[in-house]
């Protein structure tokens, strides 16, 4: 009787191993078949992707254009402001020179009144 129980235990272990092996084979076959399938994108998905890209570009491109225009306009404004400050400096310098010339003319007129008459007559 002991031998019969041992035979049944061995037989049940063999059937479990065999069952396990068969299950593994079935899983591997199913995996291989799944890997061999061609996976295509449906036309709805492709259309959705293209529409998403189109609308994204539709929103982003004007923003990029406007940002570039703002950048170049600010560069122009900065350039004009630099020219303005340079002209202001030059104007102040010319006013100082004019004031110096006027002062020299007044001083020279006081020193030599005959020259001032000639200058005034030449101006007319």
Secondary structure as GFF3:
##gff-version 3
##sequence-region A 1 124
A	DSSP	alpha_helix	2	36	.	.	.	ID=ss1
A	DSSP	alpha_helix	43	111	.	.	.	ID=ss2
A	DSSP	alpha_helix	113	123	.	.	.	ID=ss3
###
